């Protein structure tokens, strides 16, 4: 039930606000199995307890305390809302900062494995690790990986006395061929994760370097240069009448650990200034720079898209694997809608800059703009190719695995996992040559496209 974003490796159970349950609704107390996600929830006496399940295991996950009708809050302040749907035996849980609900079905009791001590030791950890991917990871076929062959190769290397360092190395080797930056192995502060070959992780150091470069070169003649949202959003008016907004993440707007509501409020303060009535009327084009974007909340991305549209549309649909034995079966796709915001909106031409360091929620926001009514063009390099919320799976030896289990679908049913979303117009993005020559080809191309208004295809 946890989601992990590329910008926040703090692992927290997350939940989102929904309307309070009416007094006549059936109670949510009891045992619930989630559709997909390998999760069972126990809600009793004001405490919500998560159980992470596979065919070979059941491990206690996170817990939360009731803070309102159907609303639960974790020790770190994040929220989770559970409500019934159409009767006492169906329900849903809303995950804060994500999009869509996760469906629940009431069951009579906890699975047997959840009522007895979990097996421990290296072999048990290996089996839970392998099984978690076997039941939830959607992309083995697309990546050409035989996960059963991986088990046959590596399980004989593990025995009762395998040290943690050795097991960490084994797990890392097992997932390395996936080249999936939403896959990771964690042991305390030590994490193995990697990006798609030929791309660079959007670190804070890289973000600082790029921001300094852009301000010095691309924005040297700009006006009204201003930072918002704890430095995660930068805006400037360009000399030709275009606007430039740089978004380095979809979170951290109100400081570390701030709840989603505070992040949203800070984003609205930024957008109210950036997309004011006066500016939206005079802008001749808008560059949205996502080239160094570590992700965060998909819902915040949808919220920004709602300031850029004058008609409602489906941004994308989201589904999760929900059959442990069949990777082709999924939950019913849930559409995420972009509904025009109240107040000033910018609906003119947009140039979106992307690259391999555009990750996670940076990509779902890019995907949301693909269906945007009006002229929108993508310039740069393909995005990283990871869209799903990240499942955190605890292992019996206090290690953890991170993995995706969801797909984000276009209107035609296409996904961009692995390959990333391609640009319409290809340009180098922050290469050594670009830095050395103090050149930003993608930015320059965006300016030229916006000046040639009719040359943009939606």
HUNOR-V347890 format. One record per backbone hydrogen bond with DSSP energy under -0.5 kcal/mol. CO is the residue of the C=O (numbers start at 1). NH is the residue of the N-H. E is the energy in kcal/mol with one decimal. If there is no record, write none. Layout:
# HUNOR-V347890
co: {CO CO}
nh: {NH NH}
e: {E E}
This chain:
# HUNOR-V347890
co: {3 4 8 9 10 12 15 22 30 31 32 33 34 36 38 39 40 41 41 42 42 43 44 46 47 47 48 49 50 51 51 52 54 57 59 62 64 65 68 68 69 70 71 71 72 73 74 78 79 79 80 81 83 89 90 91 92 93 94 94 94 95 97 97 100 101 102 103 104 105 107 111 112 113 121 122 123 124 125 126 127 128 129 130 131 132 133 139 140 140 141 145 146 147 148 149 150 151 154 155 159 163 164 165 166 167 168 169 170 171 172 173 175 175 176 179 180 183 184 185 186 187 190 191 192 196 201 203 204 205 206 207 208 209 210 211 212 213 214 214 217 219 223 226 228 228 228 229 232 233 234 235 236 236 237 238 241 242 243 244 245 246 246 248 250 252 255 259 259 260 261 262 263 264 265 266 267 268 269 270 271 273 276 277 278 279 285 286 286 287 287 288 288 289 291 293 295 296 297 298 299 300 301 302 304 305 306 307 313 313 316 317 318 319 320 321 323 326 329 329 333 334 335 336 336 337 338 345 349 350 350 351 351 352 352 353 354 355 357 357 358 359 360 360 361 362 363 364 365 366 367 367 369 374 375 377 378 378 379 380 385 386 389 389 391 391 392 393 395 399 400 401 402 403 405 407 407 409 410 414 416 417 421 425 428 428 431 432 433 434 435 440 441 442 443 444 445 446 447 448 451 452 453}
nh: {12 390 5 11 12 3 79 25 43 107 41 105 36 39 53 34 51 32 43 44 49 30 47 66 44 49 64 42 61 40 53 59 57 54 52 50 48 73 70 71 21 82 67 68 80 65 77 74 15 96 72 94 92 106 85 104 83 102 16 81 96 98 298 299 95 103 93 35 91 33 31 114 115 116 125 126 127 128 129 130 131 132 133 134 135 136 137 143 144 145 144 147 150 151 152 153 154 155 157 158 162 167 168 169 170 171 172 173 174 175 176 177 178 179 179 181 183 194 402 192 400 190 187 193 185 199 203 207 208 209 210 211 212 213 214 215 216 217 218 219 220 222 237 235 231 232 233 232 248 228 246 226 238 244 223 241 284 238 287 236 289 234 248 294 297 255 258 262 263 264 265 266 267 268 269 270 271 272 273 274 275 276 280 281 282 283 243 288 351 245 289 290 353 247 293 359 250 298 301 302 303 304 305 306 307 308 341 346 315 338 336 409 334 407 331 37 326 329 322 323 335 318 337 315 316 339 313 347 286 352 377 288 353 354 379 290 381 358 293 359 384 362 363 364 365 366 367 368 369 370 370 371 372 376 350 352 424 425 354 427 418 360 391 405 393 403 394 401 398 395 186 393 184 391 321 319 409 317 413 410 420 419 383 380 430 442 435 436 437 439 438 444 445 446 447 448 449 450 451 452 453 455 456}
e: {-0.6 -0.5 -1.0 -0.5 -0.7 -0.9 -0.8 -1.6 -3.1 -2.4 -3.0 -2.2 -0.9 -0.7 -2.8 -2.7 -2.6 -3.0 -0.5 -0.5 -3.0 -2.7 -2.0 -2.9 -2.3 -0.5 -2.2 -2.7 -3.3 -2.4 -0.6 -2.5 -0.8 -2.4 -3.3 -3.0 -3.0 -3.0 -0.6 -1.7 -0.8 -3.0 -2.8 -1.3 -2.4 -2.6 -2.2 -2.4 -0.7 -0.7 -3.3 -2.1 -2.3 -2.4 -2.8 -3.0 -2.1 -2.5 -2.9 -1.0 -0.6 -1.8 -0.9 -1.7 -0.7 -0.5 -2.1 -2.7 -2.2 -2.9 -0.6 -1.9 -1.8 -0.6 -2.3 -2.6 -2.5 -2.3 -2.5 -2.9 -2.5 -2.3 -1.5 -2.6 -2.2 -1.1 -2.2 -1.9 -0.5 -2.6 -1.2 -1.0 -1.6 -1.9 -2.3 -1.8 -2.2 -2.7 -1.5 -2.0 -2.0 -2.4 -2.8 -1.9 -2.4 -2.8 -2.2 -2.3 -2.1 -1.8 -1.4 -0.6 -1.8 -0.5 -1.6 -0.5 -2.0 -0.5 -2.6 -2.7 -2.4 -2.0 -2.9 -0.6 -1.9 -1.8 -2.1 -2.5 -2.4 -2.1 -2.8 -2.5 -2.1 -2.0 -2.8 -2.5 -2.0 -2.0 -0.7 -2.3 -0.6 -1.4 -3.1 -2.8 -0.7 -0.5 -1.8 -1.7 -2.7 -3.1 -2.9 -2.5 -0.5 -2.4 -2.8 -1.9 -2.2 -3.0 -2.9 -2.0 -2.9 -2.3 -0.5 -1.8 -3.3 -0.9 -1.6 -0.6 -1.8 -2.8 -2.1 -2.0 -2.3 -2.5 -1.9 -1.8 -2.9 -2.6 -1.1 -3.0 -2.8 -0.9 -2.7 -1.2 -1.1 -2.2 -2.5 -0.5 -2.6 -2.9 -0.6 -0.7 -2.8 -2.2 -0.5 -2.7 -2.8 -0.6 -1.2 -2.1 -2.1 -1.8 -2.3 -1.6 -2.0 -1.8 -2.9 -2.6 -0.6 -3.2 -3.0 -3.7 -2.6 -2.9 -2.7 -0.8 -1.3 -1.7 -1.3 -0.6 -0.6 -2.3 -0.5 -2.8 -0.9 -0.6 -1.8 -0.6 -1.6 -0.5 -2.3 -2.9 -0.6 -0.5 -2.9 -2.5 -2.1 -2.0 -2.2 -0.8 -2.6 -2.5 -1.6 -2.0 -2.1 -1.3 -2.7 -2.1 -1.5 -0.6 -1.0 -0.6 -0.9 -0.7 -2.4 -3.2 -1.6 -2.1 -2.0 -1.9 -2.7 -0.9 -0.5 -0.6 -0.6 -1.8 -0.6 -2.6 -1.7 -2.6 -2.8 -3.2 -1.7 -3.1 -2.4 -2.3 -0.6 -2.1 -1.9 -2.3 -2.8 -1.1 -1.5 -2.4 -0.5 -0.6 -2.4 -3.0 -2.3 -2.9 -1.3 -2.4 -2.5 -2.2 -2.2 -2.1 -2.5 -2.5 -2.2 -1.7 -1.0 -3.3 -1.4}
